[in-house]
Amino acid sequence: MKTMKLQKPVRFEYLRAVDPRLPEVPIRSFPASTHLTGPSRVVHLDNSKELMTDYPASSPNCLASFVRLKPCTILTSNVQASSHLFYVLRGRGVIVTSRGLVTWADGDVITLPAYESITFQVSSESALYWVNDSPLLRYLGVQSTIPTFNPVRYEARWLQNEVRRVAREAGALKRNRIGILLDNPACTLTRTVTPVMWLLLQIIPPGMILPPHRHNSVALNLAISGCNRGYTLMGRELDARRNIRSPVRVDWADGSAFTTPPMFWHEHHNDGLEEAWLLPVQDAGLVTYGRILDLRFAAGGPKPLAASKVTQSKLRQESRRG
């Protein structure tokens, strides 16, 4: 038998190498215009240059994309991933896989396990937000061949009703976030939507701030609706008053997406007159399973945007009209 050619051994002194400085996940926005015009296509929300990978990646473990589909389109994508998650921005259609098909419509969430290929079929103009864990598999040099969970369709009406049910609960306005986490029966240990990913569907009441929190997972956020007068502040540290020190501001727009790096404190502001709906997808399933999520809250629940006197006045007027 032929002797294997081996690479030369390499070593590092412990204290000089124990905490290598990896490329950081950037704070970055992706506009809705990406999926509003042009031909049918999959557009990756790609940070591979910043992450120094030779494959598309939005974060080290996940890839988010917009799927634009013109009327009467059939589009096939071959992606090696163990988890797929879709949010339907608009339209209706069918996803066809080697093991069957699933229909979808506006506002639905679909989760799928590993498949050889995924084909989108639509009759009218449509768009989806798609997150999968293909970067994780590319990093490990593996293929996912065994489905680890069953597909689920979370219908839009059920999702909206469940969020509003939570928002009406006693004490809801004292919570750091107002929303629901989706679960899959195969992921009861982590309480996540797939073994790798979790999804939070949340609302930010008009004229309110959701106080800071942070976690070790990366958030790939989708601004769904009511978001055109909202923004997120992010930063590494809190000051003595539990406010984010030297924050970076990311403005929202309906149908846009943005990233929140791991371990960054972040708070959501809604300066508008309607509820803002946000959908962050994170690699928190994997991180939680590793026992390292480390979710921390600054303090308290939603608070009024006191600095926005005009907004508060308009909110009171709208409330009286209601």
N, C-alpha and C positions, 0 to 999 in steps of 0.2 A: 504494500500500500504506500502511496506517495506521502511523503512527510509534509505536513501543513506548514505553509509559510506564515510565520508569526511576526507581529509588530514588536518593535522594541518597547520594553517597559518604561513607564513614566511615573514619577512620584512628585508629590508636593509636600513641603513642610506644613504641618497641620494648621497652625494659626494663620498662615498666609493664604490658605486655600479653603478653609472650612466654610466660609460664607462668600462664595463667588458673586460678583455683581452681574446679574443677568440683565438683558435688555428689558426695560420696563414696558408694561402695557400702556399705550398712549391714551390720553383723554382726546377723543376724536368724535366728530359728528358726521353723519351720512345723510344727505338731503333726500326729501321725498321725490324730488325731480328724477332721481335714479330710476324709479319704477313708474313714473307717470307718462313718459313718452318713449318712442323708439321701438325697435323690433322686439320680438319675443326673445328672452334671454334670462340667464341667471347671472346676477351681478354680485360678486363677493364683496363684503365689507371688510376689506383686506388690510391688515396691519403687518403683513409678513416682512416688509422692509424694516419696520421698527423692531419687530421681534426676532429678526435675523433667522428666518426660516426659508427654506427653498420650496415651500408649498403654501397655498393660501391659508391664512389664519387670522381670525379676529382677536383671539386670545390664545394662550399656549395650548389650551385643550379644546377649543370650540371655534367653529366658523359660522358666522351669520351671513346671510345673503338675502337680497331681494329677488323674487322671481316675477318677471313681467311676462304676461301672456296676452297676446292679441287675440281677437275673435277667431274662432275655428282653428285653434292651434293644438298641435300635439308636440310636446317637448320632452325629450328623454335625457336624464342626467345619471351618470354612473359615478357614485360616490361611495367610497369605502368608509362606513361609519357604523357604530353599534347603536346609536340613538339619533333619531330625526324628530324635530319638532317644527310644526308649521302653525303660523297665525294667519288667517285669511283677512287681508286688508280690504279686499273688495272682490266681487264676482262670485261665481259658483262653478264647480267642475268636478273632476274625478282624478284621483291619484291611482295609477295602476302599478302594481308590483308583481313579482313572480308568484306571490302567494294569494293574490286577490286584489280587489280594488276597494276604495273608500270614497264616498262622495263628501263634498264640503261646500259651505256657503259662507257669506259675509260673517265675520266675527267668530268663526269656529276656531278651535285649537285641535290639531291632529298630532298624535305621537305614533311613530313607527319604529320598529326595531331594525336589525340588519337586513338589507335586501341587496340583490345583485344590481338592480337598477330601479329607478323611479321615473314614471312617465306621467306628465301632467296633460290632461285633456280638458279643454274649455270650449264653449260655444260663444261666450261673450268676453269682453275685455276683463281681465282679472289680474290680481297681484297677491303674492304671499310673502310673508317674512319667514325665512327658513334658517334654523339653527341645527347644526349637527356636530358630532365629536370627531370628525375626520382628522383634525390636526393631532389629536391624542394618538390615534392609530398610526398616523404617519411617523410620529416621533418614536413610537415603540417598534415600528417596522412589522406590524401585524395586520391581518385581515379578520374581520368579524364575520363568522359563518353561522353561528348559532344564535338565533333570536333569544334574548334574555327576558323579554316581556311581550305581552300581547298588545296589538294596536288599540288605541282609544280615540274616539271622537268626542270632544267636549263641545257641545252645541252652544251657540252664541247666547240664546235666550237663557239657558240654564246657567251659564257663566255670569251673565249680568244679574240674574235673580239672586244667585248665591253671594255675589259681592254686595248687593244692596241689603241682603238679609244680615250679613256681618256688620254693615255700616249702621244698621238700625239697632243693633244690640246695645244693651245698657253698658256704658263705659267705653263705647267705640271711640269717642273723641278724646279719650285719654291714652289711646294706643299710639305708639311710634309710627305705625303704618296701618292703613285701613285696606284690607284686601284678603285674598284667599290664595293658598298654595294648592296646586293641583297634585294629585297623588295617583300612583299606579299600584294595583294590587301586588305586583311583584316587588315593590319597593317600600314595603311597610317599615323596614328597619330605618331607612333614611327619610321616609315621608316625602318622597320626591316624584317628579313626573316621569323620569327614567332613571336608570342606575347612575347616570352621569350628570344629568341636568335637573334643575328645578325651575319652576315658573311661578312668579307672583303676578296676579292680576289685581291692580290696586287703583284706588281713586284718591285724588287730592282735592278736597272741597274748595270751592271758590273763595278767593281772598285769604287763603291759609298757607302756612308753612308746615311741612312735616320735618320735625327736628332731626339732627344728624344721627346716623348710625354707620357702622363699618363691619366688614367681614373679609375673610381671606379668599373668598371666591371672586371671580371677575363677573361683572354684570354687563350683559349685552342688552341694552334698553331699547324698546320700541315705544314711541309716542303715538298713541292711538287716536284720541280725539279730545277736543277741548284744551288742546295744549299750546295754542298759538300765543298765549300770554303767560307762559310758564318757563321755568328754568331750574337747573340744578347747580348748587354750589358744591365743590369738592376740594378737599385738602388733606394733608397728612396729619395735622395736629389740631387739637382744640385749645382755646385760650382758657383763662381762669373762669370765664363766664359760660363755658361750654359751647362757645361759638367756634366755627371753623376759622383757623388762622390763615390769612393770606389765601382765600379761596380762589379757585378757577371757576368761572361761570360758563355753563353750557346752556344756550337757549334752545327751547323745544320748538317743534312745528309738527302739526299733524302728519303722520306718515313717515316721520324721520326716525333715525336711530342714533344712539351714541353709546360710548363705552365708559364704564366706571372701573378704574384699576383696583386691584386687590388692596385691602388695608387702608383705603382712602375713606375718610369721613365724608358723607354726602347728605345733603338735605334738599328737599324739593319745595319749590315756591310756585303757587298758582295765583297770579295777579289778575286772572280773568273773572268772568261772571258766570261761568259754568264749570261743572266738574271736569277735571282733567283725568284721563285714563292712561296709565302707564303699564307696560308689560316688560319687566326685566327677566331675562333668561340667564341663568348662571350655571357654572360647572359645580354647583354646590352639592349635587348628589355625590360626586366623586370626592369632593373635599370633606363633606360630612362623613362619608364612609371611612376616610382616613383620620377622623376624629380631630380635625384641625380647622373647622369652620370659624370658630372664635368670633361669633356674632356679638357685637357690643352696641349699646344704645347710649346716647348722650343723656337724655332725660325727657320725660313727659311726652304728651301727645301733640296733635296739631294746635298751632297757635295763630292768631290773626296776623296778617301782614300790617302791623301798626303803622309802618312808614308810608303805606299807600292809603292816604285819607280819602282820595277820590274813589278808589275801589271800594272801601268800606262804606262810603256814602251810597254808592250805586247798589251795593249788595243789600243795604237796608231798604232802599226803594223797591228793589226787585222782590224782597221778602214781603213788604207790605202789599204789593200788587198781587203776589201769590195768595 
